[in-house]
Amino acid sequence: MRLFQIRDYRHLFGAQVIALFGTGLATVALGLLAYDLAGPSAGAVLATALTIKMVLYVIIAPLAAAYADRLPRRLFLILLDVVRAAVVLALPFVTEVWHVYVLIGVLQSASAAFTPTFQAVIPDLVTDKAAYTRALSASQVAYTMESLLSPVLAAVALAFMSFNVLFVGTSVGFVVSAILVLSARVPNARPTGQARAWDRVTSGIRTFAATPRLRGVLALNLVVASAGSIVIVSTVNVVRDELGGGQSDVAWMLAASGGGTLVVALLLPRLLDRIAERTVMIAGAGVLVAGVIAAVVMSATGMVSWWLMASIWTAIGAGTAMVVTPTGRVIRSATTPVGLPAAFAAQFSLSHLAWLVTYPLAGWVGTAAGVTTAWSILGVLALAGALGAPALWPRRITARQGGGASVPARSEAARGGARRALDVARPVLVEYGPRDAAQSGRRRSPRRASESTTATRSTLSPPVRERASSTEHSALSLRPTPP
């Protein structure tokens, strides 16, 4: 089935795209609002606002997932869209920095509950694995189109109007998103069967801690956050103060990063049909580390230029897509359908925990000690994550056989991504004929074992033959079912 022939997915995807473009306009406007209120300290103000956002994401996302199976998901998503529309509409009227912090806190509380709930709905609507992969890619393309086109639209709009008008566009986007969600049939979450609130809140986090591939995702989250915070927090100050650019130039520089993300996100679906997610994601981490190192060298040597900065920002955007786009596939392959909402919420929360570390480093350290120092620290964190990911997510995972012997599972690359390395023990079926068991114990095929059993039975007297048949029947009933 073609992905966009699924009506409910089509409506929800439209809601996502419209809300994302509104959010993109608000992101540009928020940076300019911070500069308007704080001037050279805009980076610190923006970092504080984004830190508030990350704290709320880390805390609220697991709570929302814990009670997702007890709430009507469609009504829940609509209410959150309405709250976000109202809050964004109030941002143009702020006159103090602390007003920004309060409104951002309310706005991001709603977003922290909305995003993981929305992500968990998609696998319930798109059940085919190949179609789900393309749904993930479509979502990533939507994110990257937003990061590419929203700054462009903002740059064009800012040539004719104040940045405060962009907040109005964001509010309209959230209202339209709510209408599209209302028009879709959104299935409610499956009951988790967990009675205790603490078990529901922590179930996704415990899944991440216990699963090798998900532990690798955690390390990769740190790489993405370290590189991404440079782009999101530092762009406005570098463009305005070091390059002497204007408001629209900030938007164009952000669009350069979005362009790199867009190109890679469009190429990845077919690539992931032939190459394992692990290979693509770790390669993306390498691209991000290289981008951060290039940014540090550019700043340290004073060689800041429009084309060099745009090239580095484009590479960081491309590396981000290589890591982020396959993550949904990895999570889905590592969890059960019942556990998907908690797993997506855990990824949402834990990934933003990494941003909670990197945003203050980019903003506060960058303001106090300069961007070269801040970017160098972020480079060390990115390198640590890139080196930790393959160690936490090994290419070969040991599988246990029924007899207790350990053997290495085939590498994911060797399987072309079709089947993933085993995370759980599976029994190995070994069948023996009665003559083999009595003499040498050599492994026999089921057909030869059956022939041997028939020949042995024919040589026995009736009472002995009956006992042999009974023994064989008991042995067969105890054989483990092959996986």
C-alpha positions, 0 to 999 in steps of 0.5 A, a space after each residue: 500500500 502506498 503510504 499516503 493512501 492511508 487517509 488518517 496518516 495523510 491527515 496527521 502528516 499534514 498536521 505535522 508539516 503545518 505545525 512544524 512550519 509554524 514552529 520554524 517561524 517561531 524559532 527564527 522570531 525567538 532568536 531575534 526577540 532575544 537579540 532585541 531584548 538583550 543585544 550581545 547577550 542574546 546567546 545567553 538568553 536564547 540558551 536559557 530559554 532552550 534549557 527551560 525547554 529541555 528540562 520540561 522535555 526530560 520531565 514531562 515526556 515520560 509522564 505523558 507516555 505513562 498515562 497515554 493508554 488512559 487518555 483519548 489520544 486524539 482529544 489530547 493532541 487537539 488540546 495541546 495544539 490549542 494551548 500552543 497556539 494561545 501561548 505563541 500568540 502572546 509572545 509578541 507582547 512581551 517586554 521583559 526577558 523573564 516573560 519569554 522564559 515563562 511563556 516558553 515554559 508553558 509552550 514547551 510543556 505542551 510540546 513535550 507531551 505532544 511529540 512522543 504521543 504523536 510519534 507513537 501513533 504512527 506505527 499504529 497506523 502504518 503497520 508495514 515495515 517498509 511503509 513505516 520506514 518511509 513514514 519515518 523518512 517522510 517525517 524527517 523530510 518534514 523536519 528538514 523542509 521546515 529547517 530549510 524553508 522556514 528560515 527562507 520564508 522568515 527571511 522574505 517576510 522580515 524584508 516587509 514586516 516585523 519579526 513579531 508577525 512571525 509568531 502570528 503565523 506560528 499560532 495559525 499553524 497550530 490551529 490548522 494542525 488541531 483541525 487536521 488531527 480532529 479530522 483523523 481517526 487516531 487509535 487509542 494506545 494499548 493498555 500497558 498492563 502496568 499498575 504502578 505509576 513509577 513502572 509506567 514512567 520508567 518502563 521506556 528508560 529501562 528498555 533503553 538501559 537493557 538493550 544494546 542498540 538503544 544504548 548506542 542510540 543514547 551515545 549518538 544523541 549526545 553527538 547530535 546535540 553537541 553539533 546541533 547546539 552550535 547551529 541553533 544557539 550560536 548562529 545569531 551572534 556569529 552572523 550579526 556580530 562577526 559577519 555583520 549580517 542582518 535578520 534575514 542573513 540569520 535565517 539564510 544561514 540556518 537554511 544552509 543546515 536545513 539543506 544538508 539535512 534535506 538532501 540526506 533525508 531524501 536519499 536514506 530510505 533506499 540506502 537503508 534497504 541495503 545497509 544496516 541502520 548502525 552503519 549509517 548512524 555511526 557514519 553520521 556521527 563521524 560527519 558531525 564530529 568533523 563538522 564541529 572540529 571544522 567550526 572550532 578551527 574556523 573560529 580559532 583562526 579567525 577565518 569566519 566567512 559566509 561560504 565556509 560557515 555555510 559549508 560547515 553548517 550544511 555538513 552538520 545538517 547532513 550528519 544530523 539526518 544520518 543519525 536521526 532518520 533511522 532512529 525510529 526503525 531501531 526503536 521499533 525493532 527493539 520493542 514490542 507494540 505495547 511498549 512503543 509509546 514508552 520507548 518513543 517517550 524515553 527517546 524523546 526525553 533522553 535525547 533532550 537530556 543531551 540537549 540540556 547539557 549542550 545548550 547551556 555550554 553553547 550559550 552561557 560558555 559562549 557568552 562568557 568565554 567566547 565561542 571557540 572555548 564553547 565549541 571546543 568543549 562541545 567537540 570533546 562531547 561529540 567525540 566521546 559520543 561517537 566513540 562510545 556508540 560502537 562500543 555500546 552497540 557492538 556489530 556482533 552480539 553474542 547469542 546463547 544456544 539451547 545447550 548454554 554455549 555462546 556463539 557470535 551472531 552474524 554481523 548486521 552488515 552481513 545481513 544487509 539490514 534485513 534481520 538484526 543481531 539477536 538481543 535475546 536467547 533462542 533455543 537451537 533445535 537439534 534432532 537425533 535418531 535413536 541409533 545415533 543417540 545410542 551409538 555416536 550422538 551425531 546430528 541427523 536430519 529429521 528425514 534420516 532420523 525418521 527413517 532410522 526410527 522406522 527401521 528400528 521399530 520394524 525389528 522389534 517385537 510388538 510389546 517392545 515396539 509399543 514401548 519404543 513408539 511411546 518413548 518416541 512420542 514423548 521425546 517429540 512432544 518435548 522438542 522446542 519449537 524452532 524460532 
